[in-house]
């Protein structure tokens, strides 16, 4: 482990010692992997992926970022277009199909009312007609 001590510049200059903060830090025998691994805890997947940034060259990162940005822009444009199409279809259905459907429903009601009135007239005619059917003149029973 590394111990940190505070040294004032006045005390160091008065005693004749030079400050070697940079050289002491670079001459440390502890590796970077052993310095902070115990205190950090387990790495997440996002930490590991973000550490890979230095492996990919900046020009490649820029081209990947540009392509991802373009794809996101096209997806946004496509979603907006699809939303506009859905809006046009629904408003057209409301403005055209709804009144048409209501008119067809009214027409069906009128047709059913006319049919009921016709059935009532036929029922009244049957009630006024004689109870027995008229004799058939063309047909004679056998044996006569």
C-alpha positions as CSV (number, residue, x, y, z in Angstrom):
1,X,0.0,0.0,0.0
2,X,1.0,3.6,-0.5
3,X,1.2,6.0,2.4
4,X,0.6,9.6,1.7
5,X,2.3,12.2,3.9
6,X,1.9,15.9,3.7
7,X,5.1,17.9,3.4
8,X,5.2,21.6,3.3
9,X,7.4,23.3,0.7
10,X,8.9,25.6,3.3
11,X,10.0,22.6,5.5
12,X,11.4,20.7,2.6
13,X,13.4,23.7,1.3
14,X,14.7,24.6,4.8
15,X,16.0,21.1,5.3
16,X,17.6,21.0,1.9
17,X,15.6,18.2,0.5
18,X,14.1,18.4,-2.9
19,X,10.6,17.4,-3.7
20,X,10.5,14.2,-5.7
21,X,6.8,13.6,-5.9
22,X,6.7,12.6,-9.5
23,X,9.7,10.3,-9.4
24,X,8.5,8.6,-6.3
25,X,5.1,7.9,-7.8
26,X,6.6,6.5,-11.0
27,X,9.2,4.4,-9.1
28,X,6.5,2.6,-7.0
29,X,6.8,-1.1,-7.0
30,X,3.0,-1.6,-6.7
31,X,1.3,-2.3,-10.0
32,X,-1.9,-0.3,-10.9
33,X,-4.0,-3.4,-10.8
34,X,-3.2,-4.2,-7.2
35,X,-3.6,-0.6,-5.9
36,X,-7.3,-0.1,-6.1
37,X,-8.8,-3.5,-6.9
38,X,-9.8,-4.4,-3.3
39,X,-11.5,-1.1,-2.6
40,X,-13.5,-0.8,-5.9
41,X,-15.5,-4.0,-5.6
42,X,-16.7,-6.0,-8.6
43,X,-16.7,-4.4,-12.0
44,X,-19.9,-4.1,-13.9
45,X,-20.3,-4.9,-17.6
46,X,-20.6,-1.2,-18.4
47,X,-17.2,-0.5,-16.6
48,X,-15.5,-3.1,-18.6
49,X,-17.0,-1.9,-21.9
50,X,-16.1,1.8,-21.1
51,X,-12.5,0.6,-20.4
52,X,-12.2,-0.7,-24.0
53,X,-12.4,2.9,-25.4
54,X,-8.6,3.2,-25.6
55,X,-8.3,0.0,-27.7
56,X,-10.4,1.4,-30.6
57,X,-8.6,4.2,-32.6
58,X,-10.2,7.7,-32.5
59,X,-11.0,7.6,-36.3
60,X,-12.8,4.3,-36.0
61,X,-14.7,5.6,-32.9
62,X,-15.7,8.6,-34.9
63,X,-17.0,6.6,-37.8
64,X,-18.9,4.2,-35.5
65,X,-20.4,7.2,-33.7
66,X,-21.4,8.8,-37.0
67,X,-23.0,5.6,-38.3
68,X,-24.9,5.0,-35.1
69,X,-26.1,8.6,-35.1
70,X,-27.2,8.3,-38.8
71,X,-29.1,5.1,-38.0
72,X,-30.8,6.7,-35.0
73,X,-31.7,9.7,-37.2
74,X,-33.3,7.4,-39.8
75,X,-35.1,5.4,-37.1
76,X,-36.5,8.7,-35.7
77,X,-37.5,9.8,-39.2
78,X,-39.2,6.5,-40.0
79,X,-41.1,6.6,-36.7
80,X,-42.3,10.1,-37.3
81,X,-43.4,9.2,-40.8
82,X,-45.2,6.1,-39.5
83,X,-46.9,8.2,-36.9
84,X,-48.0,10.7,-39.5
85,X,-49.5,7.9,-41.6
86,X,-51.4,6.5,-38.7
87,X,-52.7,9.9,-37.8
88,X,-53.9,10.5,-41.4
89,X,-55.6,7.1,-41.5
90,X,-57.4,7.5,-38.2
91,X,-58.6,11.1,-38.9
92,X,-59.8,9.9,-42.4
93,X,-61.6,7.0,-40.8
94,X,-63.3,9.4,-38.3
95,X,-64.2,12.0,-40.9
96,X,-65.4,9.6,-43.7
97,X,-66.1,6.1,-42.3
98,X,-67.9,7.1,-39.2
99,X,-70.7,9.2,-40.9
100,X,-70.9,6.5,-43.6
101,X,-71.4,3.8,-41.0
102,X,-74.0,5.9,-39.2
103,X,-75.9,6.4,-42.5
104,X,-75.8,2.7,-43.3
105,X,-77.1,1.9,-39.8
106,X,-80.0,4.3,-40.3
107,X,-80.8,2.7,-43.7
108,X,-80.8,-0.7,-42.1
109,X,-83.2,0.5,-39.4
110,X,-85.6,1.9,-42.1
111,X,-85.5,-1.4,-44.1
112,X,-86.2,-3.4,-40.9
113,X,-89.2,-1.1,-40.1
114,X,-90.6,-1.5,-43.6
115,X,-90.3,-5.3,-43.3
116,X,-92.1,-5.3,-40.0
117,X,-94.9,-3.1,-41.4
118,X,-95.3,-5.4,-44.3
119,X,-95.4,-8.5,-42.0
120,X,-98.1,-6.7,-39.9
121,X,-100.2,-6.0,-43.0
122,X,-99.9,-9.7,-44.1
123,X,-100.9,-10.8,-40.6
124,X,-104.0,-8.6,-40.7
125,X,-105.0,-10.0,-44.1
126,X,-104.6,-13.5,-42.8
127,X,-106.9,-12.7,-39.8
128,X,-109.6,-11.3,-42.1
129,X,-109.4,-14.2,-44.5
130,X,-111.8,-17.2,-44.0
131,X,-110.6,-19.9,-41.6
132,X,-110.9,-22.7,-44.1
133,X,-109.1,-22.7,-47.5
134,X,-111.2,-22.4,-50.6
135,X,-112.0,-25.7,-52.4
136,X,-109.7,-26.7,-55.2
137,X,-111.7,-27.2,-58.3
138,X,-109.1,-28.9,-60.4
139,X,-108.4,-31.8,-58.1
140,X,-111.0,-34.5,-57.5
141,X,-110.7,-37.3,-54.9
142,X,-110.2,-40.8,-56.4
143,X,-113.2,-42.9,-56.9
144,X,-115.7,-40.2,-57.8
